[in-house]
Amino acid sequence: MKRNLLKWAVTCFMAVFSFCAANAQFGQMPSPEEMAKMQADQMKETVSLSEEQYAKVLVICKEQSEEMQKLFQEGQPDFSAFGKLQEDQNKKLKEVMTEDQFKKWDEHMQEMRRNMGGF
């Protein structure tokens, strides 16, 4: 279980870091709202969320993005905290998505980890 949390934490961290690094080249860091919209848009495209589901997922993603931003602002982030955030987000997403949608999203995230060198 801890290993899975670490995988999620590293995946989350790498996705955020990649996006932030890309935007930092242009002198801007994404806001929690921008990060949330990006993630919610990706979920909508990947698992075909309805508009109602999308609105709920956007709120969930914004909450997580705000918490992640707090962790980064505190200095050296605690990776176990990222894992906890991801676990909490997954619980909330399971309440919004159908079982098939969540399974498809989970498979998508696993593929992303494989593409990032096995994390």
C-alpha positions in Angstrom: 0.0 0.0 0.0 2.8 2.5 0.9 4.5 1.6 -2.3 1.4 2.5 -4.3 1.0 5.8 -2.5 4.6 6.6 -3.2 4.0 5.8 -6.9 1.0 8.1 -7.0 2.9 10.8 -5.1 5.8 10.6 -7.5 3.5 10.7 -10.6 1.7 13.7 -9.2 4.9 15.5 -8.3 6.4 14.8 -11.8 3.3 15.9 -13.6 3.1 19.1 -11.6 6.9 19.7 -11.9 6.9 19.2 -15.6 4.0 21.6 -16.1 5.5 24.2 -13.8 9.0 23.9 -15.4 7.5 24.4 -18.8 5.6 27.5 -17.7 8.5 28.8 -15.7 10.4 29.2 -18.9 8.0 31.9 -19.8 8.2 33.5 -16.4 4.9 32.3 -15.0 3.8 29.6 -12.7 0.3 28.1 -13.0 -2.3 29.0 -10.4 -4.1 26.2 -8.5 -7.1 27.1 -10.7 -5.1 26.6 -13.9 -3.7 23.3 -12.6 -7.1 22.1 -11.6 -8.6 22.9 -15.0 -5.8 21.1 -16.7 -6.3 18.0 -14.7 -10.1 18.1 -14.9 -9.9 18.7 -18.7 -7.6 15.7 -19.0 -10.0 13.5 -17.0 -12.9 14.7 -19.1 -11.1 13.8 -22.3 -9.8 10.5 -21.0 -12.9 9.1 -19.4 -15.7 11.1 -21.1 -17.0 12.9 -18.0 -20.5 14.4 -18.2 -20.8 18.2 -17.6 -22.1 17.5 -14.1 -19.3 15.2 -13.4 -16.8 17.6 -14.8 -18.0 20.4 -12.5 -17.6 18.2 -9.5 -14.2 16.9 -10.6 -13.0 20.5 -11.2 -13.8 21.3 -7.5 -11.9 18.2 -6.3 -8.9 19.0 -8.5 -8.9 22.6 -7.3 -8.8 21.5 -3.7 -5.9 19.2 -4.4 -4.0 21.8 -6.4 -4.4 24.3 -3.5 -3.1 21.8 -1.0 -0.2 20.9 -3.3 0.7 24.5 -3.7 0.8 24.8 0.1 3.2 21.9 0.3 5.5 23.4 -2.2 5.4 26.8 -0.5 6.4 25.2 2.8 9.8 24.3 1.3 11.0 20.7 1.0 7.8 18.8 0.2 7.0 15.6 2.2 6.3 12.9 -0.4 4.0 11.0 2.0 1.8 14.1 2.1 1.5 13.9 -1.7 0.5 10.3 -1.4 -2.2 11.2 1.2 -3.5 14.0 -1.1 -3.7 11.6 -4.0 -5.5 9.0 -1.9 -8.0 11.6 -0.7 -8.6 12.7 -4.3 -9.1 9.2 -5.5 -11.8 8.6 -2.8 -13.6 11.7 -4.0 -13.2 10.8 -7.6 -14.7 7.4 -7.0 -17.8 9.1 -5.7 -18.2 11.1 -8.9 -17.0 8.7 -11.6 -18.6 5.4 -12.5 -16.5 2.3 -11.7 -15.5 2.0 -15.4 -14.5 5.7 -15.6 -12.3 5.4 -12.6 -10.7 2.2 -13.8 -10.0 3.9 -17.1 -8.5 6.9 -15.3 -6.4 4.7 -13.1 -5.1 2.8 -16.2 -4.3 6.2 -17.8 -2.3 7.2 -14.7 -0.4 3.9 -14.7 0.5 4.4 -18.3 1.8 7.9 -17.5 4.0 6.4 -14.8 5.4 3.9 -17.2 6.2 6.7 -19.7 8.0 8.6 -17.0 10.6 5.8 -16.6 8.7 3.4 -14.4 7.8 5.6 -11.4 
